[in-house]
């Protein structure tokens, strides 16, 4: 194994290792409210292109780790799209405001 392949493999492992906890949390809780849809669309598309590039280059580390990253990113993207369809825009903000008033927290009174 060449040094460049070893470095690519280690880099791919570290990159995936850093991303897996986010995927696990999103799958377990279903909470994707804090995740940017635009960012994950761009990230998923970028990983798709990296996968094609790895295939065209014949680089196994680039191909394997970009394909695995593409799968993980796609899972979060699908959860985000599904979650945004289930919850109308702005609903979480309205619910937070109602919960604060229901818990006895009052807005300050001027005057």
PyMOL commands that set and color helices and strands:
alter all, ss='L'
color gray80, all
select helices_A, chain A and resi 3-29+37-57+60-86+91-102
alter helices_A, ss='H'
color red, helices_A
deselect
rebuild
show_as cartoon
